[in-house]
Amino acid sequence: MMAKSIKISAGERRKVFSRSFSSIPIEYQFRAYTVNDGEIDGEIEIRRRQLILPAVVERIPLQKENTLVAGYWDTFVSAYVEANQDLIIEGSQRSFKYFWLIILIASIVVLASVLLMIFSP
């Protein structure tokens, strides 16, 4: 899978990740690189909102390696990077937590529904 690159100028704020209407746990990983040699300087703003509750905003320092986690109850999640210097954000690696467990449960529900339709009077 080819990594997606986003160039962010100093003082700019850009969205790097967004999901809507999903409750599947996911980890989104991305890297930050400086255009010029130097320390990475910036901040990540993560906005999480459940279906009926107001948004919660979390601010964390930007690192070279970043991992954002969205859980079952995080229905809407957006992440923005605010750069204090010219940066390149590279990332597209998403990993679904418990993916096979969710597939197994969905398969059991479908199988049970089919069996009920076949064997019900």
N, C-alpha and C positions, 0 to 999 in steps of 0.2 A: 504494500500500500504506500503510495507516494505521500510524503508529508506536505501539508499545506503551509505556506509561508506568508506571513503578514508583516509588512514594514510599518513601523510606528515611529513617527518623528517625535522629537523632544517636545513635551507639553501636550501631546495628543492623547486622546482616550479612544480606544477601539474595542469592539466586542470580539472576543476570541472563542466563545462557546455559548450556545444557547440550546435549550430544549423546552418543549411545551407539551402539556397533556400527556406526560409519561410518568409512571411510577416504578419503572424498572431501575434498580440500582445500577449506577454506572460510575466508572472512573474515567476522567479525561486527563490525559497527560500531554504536556507541551514543554518545550525548551525555549529559553530566552537567550539571545546572543546580542552583543553590542556591535554596532556598525564599526566603531573605532575601538581599539583596545581599551579596556578599562573595566571597572566593576559594574555590575548590573545594578541599575538604580531605577526603581519604579514600584508600583503598587498594583495589587489585584483587588478589584471590587467584585464580590460575589453576591448576587441578589437571588434569594431563595423565597419562593412563595408556594404555600399549599393552596389547595383548591378554594378554601373558604377563609383562610386567615391572611392577614396583611403580610407584606414582604419583610424579610429580615435581611439586613445588609451587613456583610462581613468584609473587613478590609485586612489584607495580609500583605507583607512585603513580597515583592517579586524575587524569585530565586532563579538560578540557572535551570534547575529541574523543578517543574511544578506539577502537582497532581490535585485535581478537583474531584470531590466525591459528591454525588447526588444520590440520596437514599429513596426509600419507598415513598415517603411523605413529601418529598420535594417535587411537586408537580410541575412547577415552572422554575427554571434555573438559568441565569445569565451570568457570564463572567466578562469583565472588562479589564483591560490593562491600561494603566496610566503611566506613560513613560516620562522619565526625567532626563532622558538622553535618547538618541536614535537607537532603536532596537529592531531586531528581527525576531518574530515569534514563529516558531516552527512546531507544528503538532497536528496530529490527527489520530493519534492512537487512543481509541476508546476501548475499554474492556467492561463487559457486562458482568457484574457480580451475580453469582447464583444463576447464570443463564440456563444451565442444564437442569437445575431444580425447577425453574419456572416452566421450561419445556415439558418436563416430566409431569408436573401438576396439571398443566393444560391438556396433555395427552390423556391423563386419567379421567379428567372431566369430560372430554369428548368421547372417550370409550364408554364411560358410564352412561352418558346421554344416548348413545347409539344402542347400547344394550337395553336400556329402559324402553326405547321406541320399539325395538324388535320384540321384546318379551312382555310388554304390557298388553292387557286385554283390550 
